[in-house]
């Protein structure tokens, strides 16, 4: 490699003899079926027009609509369509942040998260009501206290809007979806802490108990669930009555799992992730893709998909994560750039609420991207250090293209869902040893 940055620390000196291999861009093929963006709004409204749902929205009712903190594709379009439909029925909609402890567990922080998704009073045409206050509404069969957002409690009805997908830390009939939204989203920091306090090993059993209390004591009008394909595009939007949420979400979850992205190569020496963030995954990078599980005992179900890598390198944070570095602790090596961008006041509440502190541990970090990647290669065991297997991804959502080192080209050429999209090239580090 032409670039050889000067070592400026003991760690960099220890790894300076590692020469990184050239990389080649690779196209990954997945099912591209999706709803065209210009049809998203009409699909949402057609789902809400179902008489079993529409009849529940009466003139003059104040309807609370959830908006979570994940980077759900088309979330602003879907929410605007819900708002417009509620208005067409003569009711008064408002949106509230339904996101547990995200946004630093503050009302303003959660408003800022919504704003980053273009969900504002101006764009939605309705009020945004944010508060961390909750109201006690009941007790689960195992004696846990259940709370929901004060604004949602005071409303005449609630519409749940969210994406249905695999959870990062546990497996069950209900994982990330509308049931979870009713518990952790509506419950704010207080509710999220209550359900997480039992540990992820009990989440599949406990979360539905909390949700049952919410549904029994709240006028849930309906749920609007979205499913995304491997390209992060919306391929299904479905409106569900409360009973249908309970009955159909498990099958929808399996459908989402079957469409989710993956890295078609099963094993590598080093995985390099350009950026992580809360807008990408609750764990910064989705361990269902990267294999970097914070709770492997409860999340690994033996199914193929997650990558196995000896070492994982994370280089930076997304702008949309606002300094929330939750998930960096799942990497083996990172950069000082990422560490400097980390806002612990925004990051730590997530880890504390989830009771999984490992996601916020700071890994060993270096002063440049090249030294971070070299360090990862240097510390792999029983590999060909002169010809290492390396996979690089932008993030765990954008998997249409990945980069692989020369050692992995035979696997690419042998896989029906992979194809070379260029020639082997140097990494493109700048004079400081960084990629951008």
C-alpha positions, 0 to 999 in steps of 0.5 A: 500500500502506498500510504504508510502513516507515521505511528504516533502512539505505541499501539500504532507502532505495534501495528505499522508492519501490517500492510492492508490488502486491496479491496473490491466493491461487491454487489449483493442481490436481494429481493427489491420488491417495495412500495413506490415512494409516491404511493406510500401515502395512499397505501397508508390511507387505504389501510386506515379506511378499513371500516373496522378502523375508520369507524373508531375515529369520531369528530372532535376526538384527540388522537395521539400518534406515535413516532419512534426514534429508529430510522424508519424509512418513509416515517415522515410520509406515513405519519403525515398520511395518518395525520391527514386521515384523522383530520378527514374524520373530523378528529384532532391529531397530535404526534408524540415521541414514543421512544423510551429513554432515547434523546437523552431521556428528555422531552427536548431531546426527543423532539430533536430526534423527531425533527431529524426525521423531518417530523415537526409541527410544520411538516406534519401540520399538527402539534408535537406533544413531548413529555417524559411524564407518565401515568400509572395505568395498571399492574401486570400478572407478575406484579410489575407497574405499567406506565404510559405517556401522559399525553397519550393517556389524556388523548381519546385514542392512540394510533401506533405507528412503527416498523416490525423487525427482528430485535437485536437482543432477544427472540420471541413471538413479538420483538420490535414492532407495534407490541413493543411500541405500546410498551417501551414507546408509550412507556417512555423512560419509566416504562422502558426501565420497568420492562427491561429490569427483568433482563432480555432473557425474560423479555419475550415473556414479560413484554406481552404482559405489559402490552396486555395492560396497555391495550386493556386500559388505553383506547388503541385505535389501530396500529400502522405497521411497516416492513422493510426489505434488505435495501431498507425500502418499505415493502409492506404497510398494514393497518391493524385493529388491536386484536389483529395486532396481537394475532398477526404481528408474529407472522409479520415478524417472520415475513420481515426476517425473511426479507432482511439484509445480510452479508452473504459471506458467512465468515471473515477475519475483520469486519469494518463498519464505516458508521453506526448510529441509533438511526441505523439500529438500537445497537448502533449496528444491527447484530442480526447482520454483523454478529456483534450481539450484546446478548448472544445467549438470548438473541442467537437462534441458530439461523444463518445470517449473522456474520462471524468475524474475529474482530470488528472495527467501527470508524465513526458515528452517523450525523443522525445519531446526534452523538449517541454512540450506543453500540460502540462497545460491541466493536473491538477497535474504534477511532478517536474521532468517534470517541470525541463525537460521543455525547455520554449524556445522550448515550448512557441513558439507553444503556442504563435503561436497557441494563446492558452496559456493554454497549457503551464501553469504549473499545481500544481506539486509535488516531486514524482509520488505517491504524484502527484497521491495522490493529484489528488485523494485527490481533486476529489469531491463526490467519494469513496476516499478509492476505487477510479476509476483510469485509467493509460495509457503510452501515448495517442497513445499506448492504446493496454494496460491500467491499471485500479483500482479495482473499474473499474474491473466490467466495464472491465469484462462487455465490449466486447473490454476489458479483464483483462491481469493480477492480481491486483498489487501495483503500483511499486513505488521506494524508492523515490515514482517514477514509474521509 
